[in-house]
Amino acid sequence: MANPLQSIRRNIVASLARARGVLPHAVNDAVFHLPTRATADTPALARACGWQCTQLGPRTARLPAITAFDAPAQAVADAIVAGLQSPNSRATAFAAVVPHGRVYAIGCTAIAPRGIVLADVSPHAGVPIEQHRVLSGYVIARPPRRIAGTSALIAAVGHDNFYHWLFDSLPRIGLVRDAGLAAVDNWIVPDTSLAVAKDLLARCGIDPARVVTVGAGAHIECERLIVTSAPGEICEPTPRSVEFLRGALGASAAPSASRPRRIYVARRGRRKVANEAALAPILAAHGIETVAMEGLSLDAQIAAFRGASLVVAPHGAALAHLIHAQPNGTLVELMPPAYGNPSFLMLAGACGMRYTPVAGTRIAGRGGKVTAADFEIDPAGLERALRGVVGS
């Protein structure tokens, strides 16, 4: 339940933001330093303003082949697919150069001259553009700090989340490079607590000396700001993004040893499988080894997935490493009850893998938010799924 004082504060800020929005842009820019409107079509704005903009082809997501071996699993698969934003989106990727473009706050919202939020560059899932966070969540900002040269914005949602760094931020580096717009002097990213963020950037060829971090309340204006479309819809990674990451991170789909590996990825934080002990004999009978990501270096995490032909795991950020598994392999995802997040179903499709869900059940007597709580997996349901995937 939300804190009542926080709710009151948010409502007050939203009311003040709406009041500010009726003022002329010049007043907002001079006094409040905040935007007043938004566009969801940056290429059209670029054409109208004469800015350089490069179209980079469709950013099409790809559904995997989905197999469910019982009614609960089929219900999970149906719910996930029904909630997809764009399983066959034909939206086009782009990169554009915005003269005197600005970047605001840790969400790294891109703002064009005359106070226009570029909502298709800095999206928030399920939020109408007129309610974009910068339009509705702030009353006043500090004046922008100016940066010379050409800067590329590669930030996106989820600045502290490994999955979002991999699929919503880093692939923008590839889009910037594919566009070939200009030499980049600075790469703009959000301040983050994610320990591997610097390593990920370095592996993508970004010089640490050229990284500009944007934190809470920060505001910068770039002489020239390169912005890109989101690589794909939020939680719907594309094959193009997977291809970029495989090249940047040195992913190899080659099987290790003489037999492709089968792995179970144990989860130690929240939303873990509470009855793992009951599943262990079933996993062992199918030649599935258990790995855990917590405490491992990035190289060790990659090695744990590399060449795996079968990945069994509860829903969690570690599954972002599917890019290192075999493209023709299978993901068996153990899903929390009443949880329809499509992230890894769509990642399996982007990686060229098959997908099988196994429905979880809530633990009797446990309260709290069901999508964040530990859950149980029916051993018989897991056995059916594994027999269907790998045989007896």
N, C-alpha and C positions, 0 to 999 in steps of 0.2 A: 504494500500500500504506500502511495506517495506521501511524503511529509507534508502536512497541511501548510506549514510556513513556506515550503518550497513552491507549492501550488499557488499560494497567494502571490508570492514574488513573481512567478512566471506570468500570471495573469496581469499584474501591474505592468511588467516590462512589455508584454504584448500590446497592452492598451496604449502605452506611451509610444511604442514603435508605430502603431497605426496612426496615431496623431501626428507623428513626425512625417509619415509618408504623404500627407496631404500638402506639405510645404513644397515650394519650388526646389528643384534640384540644386540651384546655386546656394540656397540657404543651407540645405542639408550638407552640401560639400564644404562650405565655409565654416559652419558651426559644429555640425555633428560628425562630419567626415564619413558618412555612411551612404550606401546606395538607396535608391527609391523604387526601382523596378527591376524586372528580370526578363530574360529571353531564354527560350528552349531551342533556339535555332541560331547558334553562333555563326555558322557559315553564311546564312542570309545577312546577318548583321555585318559580317566581314565584307561581303559583296557590296552592300550599301555604303560602307565607309571607305572602300578601296583598300582594305587590308589584305595582305597576302594570306591565302588559305588554300590548303592542299587536301583534296579528297583522297582517301586511302583505301577505298573499297569496303564491301559489306563487313560488318562485325557479327557474323552469324554464329549463334550458339548451335549446339548439336546434342540431341537427345541420345542416350545410349540405348542399346537393346535391354529391355527390362523384363526380368522373369521373377514372378512371385509364386511360391510353392504352397501357399495356403491362403485362406480368406483374409486373415488379419494383415498379412504382408501385402496382399493385393490392395487392401483398403489404404495402407500407407502409401503405396506407389501412386494410386489414383489421386489421393489428396495432394501429394507433392506436385504431380503434373498439372493438376487443376489450378494450383496457385502460382504457376510460372508466369513471369512477366512477359517473356518473349522467346519461347523455345525455338522459333524460326525467324527471329528478327532480321529484317533487311535494312536496318538502320546502317548508315555509312559512317565509318571512322574518318576523322579529319584532324588536321593540325593547322593552327592559325597564329599569326603574329599580331599582337594587340599593342599598338603604340601607347605608352604610358598606362599599361594595364596594372592593376593593383591586386594584391593578395591579402586577405584579411583573416586573422585569428587562426587557431589551431586546426579548424576545419578547412583551412586553405581555400576559401571561397575566392574565385576569380571575378574581378570587377572591371568592366570596360569603362572608358571615359563617359561622362554624363551619368554616372551612377547606375550602370546596368549590370546586374548579376548575370553571369554566364552559367545558367542552371544546368545546361547539358555538359558543361565542363566540370562542375562541382555539384553533383547531384546528391539528394537525400532521398532514400527509398520511400516511395509512397507519399511524398509531400508535394502538394500543388506548388507551382513555382511562385505564386503570390504569397505563399507562406514559408518561403525559403528561410532558413535559420537566420541569415544575416538581415533579412527584411523584417522578421517578426521577433527576434530574440535579443536585439541590442537597441540601446537608446542613443549612445554616444561612443565614439571611438577616438583614439589618439590620432594626431596627424600622421600621414604616412612617412616612413623613412625611404629616401630615394636611393635606388641602386642603378649604377651605370651599366651599359652594355646589354647583352641579350641573355635573358633568364628563361629557363624552361620550368614550368610547373608540372610536377609529377606526383602531386599529392592527391589523396582521395579519402573516402570514408574509412573508418576503423584504423586510426593512426597507431593504436597500440596492439593491433591484432595481426598475427602472422598471415592468416589466410588473406585478409584484405590487402596487406602489403604485397603479397605475391600476385594477386589477380586483379586488383583495382588500381594499384600504384605502379609497380615496376614495369608492366607492359607498356605504359605510356612512354617509357624511354625508347622502346622499339618504334612507337608511332612517331616520336620526334625525329629519330634517325631516319626512318623511312621517308619522311616528308622532305628531308634535306633542305630545310628552310634557311638556316644560318648556323654559323659556329656558335655553340652555347658557352657563355662565360660562367653562368651560375645555374645550379639545379636546386629548385625550391622544394623542400619537403617539410612535413610537420615535425615538431618536436615529439619525441616518442620515448616510451619506456621499454620498447621492444629491443632486447639485447642484441639481436642479430641484424638489426636494421642497417647499421654501418657496413657490416660484412656483406649483406645482400647488395647494397649499392655498389660496393667495390667490385663484387663479382660481375656486376652489370657494366663495368668499365667506367664508373663515376669516380673522378678524383675527389678525395675527401676535402681538399682545399677549396673546391668549387661548390661545396654543398652549403646552402643557406637554409637554416631551420627557422620555422615560424611557430611560435608558441601562443599561449592564450593571450588575447588582446594585442598581439603584434599586428603591424600594418605596414606593408611595404609597397612602394610604387617603382615599377621597373621601366627603364628607358624603352625596352622592347620586351614584351612578355609572350613567350610561346605557350599556347594552351592546346590541349588535345581533347577529343571526345573521351568519355569513359571507354575503356577497352571493350566492355560489354555491360549488360544490365547487372546491377548489384546481385551477387550470389549466383550469377549465370556466366561462368567463365567460357571463353571461346577457344577453339582450336588454335587461332592465331596467337593468343596469349600463351598457351601451352608451348607452342613451337618456340616463341621468344625465350621463355624461361628455360626450356630444355637446352637451348643453345648457350644462354648466359650462365647457367648453373652447372653446365657440364653433365646434364642428365644422360644416363645410358640405359637403354631398355634391354641390354644383353643379359640373358640369364646367367646366374652364377653357378659354378660347378656343372655337373652333368644333368642335374634335375632342377627345373625352375622352382624357386622358393615359394612357400606358402607361409604367410605371417598373420598373426593376430596382434593388433596394436592395443595394448592395455592402456587404460586411461586412469590416472591417479587423482585428478582434481574433481571438480563438481561434475554432475551428470555422467557418472561412471556406472558400469555394470556391477551391481551389488552381489550377484551370485556367480562370479567368475569361477569359483572353485567347482561348481556343479557343471560348468561348461568345459573345464580343462580336459577331462577324459575324452570328450567328443572331439575337441580340437586336436589332441594328440593322436587319436585314431585316424585322423585324416592327414597326418603329417604336417600339421600347422605349428610352427614355432611362435612363441610369445616374445614380443619386443615392447619396450616402453621408451617413450621419447624424453620424458622428464630427466633433466640433468645431462643429456647428451649434447655434444657439439653439433653444429650444423652439418659438418661432414659425416659425423656418425649417424645422424638422422637420415641423411640422404642414403648412406650405405645400407641402413636397415630396410629401406624400400627398394633399393636398386635391383631390377630384374625380377621382382616378385610377380608371379603369375596369378596369385590369389591373395587378396587383402581382406581380412575380416576385422571389423573395428566398430566401436561405438562412435556416433556422430561427434566430431571434435576437430580442432584446428590441425592436429597432426596429419589428418588425411589430405592436407594440401600437398603432401609429398607424393601423392599418386602420380605426379608428373614423372617420377623416377621408376615407376613400375612398368611392367610389360604392356604395351599398347593393346594387345589382344587378350589381356587378362580380365579378371573379374573382381569387382568390389562387392562384398557382402556387408552392407551397412546395418548395424544394430541401432534401431531408431527409438528414442525416448517416446513415451506415449503422448499423443496429441501434439506432435511436433512435425511440422511439414516443411522444414527448411530444405531448399533444393540444392544447396551449395555443392554437395558431393555427388548427387545424382548427375548434375550438369557437368561437374568436373570429370566424372567417369566418361561421359559422352565426349567431352573435349579431348580426353586422352585416348579415345578409341577403345575404351574398355566396356565390358558388360556390367550390368547393375542388378543386384538382388537385395531387396530390403528384408529385414526380420523385425517384426513388431515387438516392442518392449511393453511391459506392464508396470503400472505403479505399484510401489511397495505398500502393502496394507498397513494402515495406521500412520503413514507418513504424511505430514502436511506440507505447506509451502508451495511455491510455484512449480508446477509439474514439469515444465520444460527445462528447469535448472536442477531438478532433483535426481538423485540416483534412481536407477530402475532395474528391473530384472528381465531376463530373457528366458523364455521357455526352452529348456534343453531339447525337447522333441521338435520344436519349430526350427531351432538351429540345425539339428540333425537332418531334417527334411531339406533345408536349403543347401547344406553342404553335399548331401547325396545327389541333389539335382545338379549341382555345379561341377563336382569332381567325380561323381559316381560312388559306388560302395567301396 
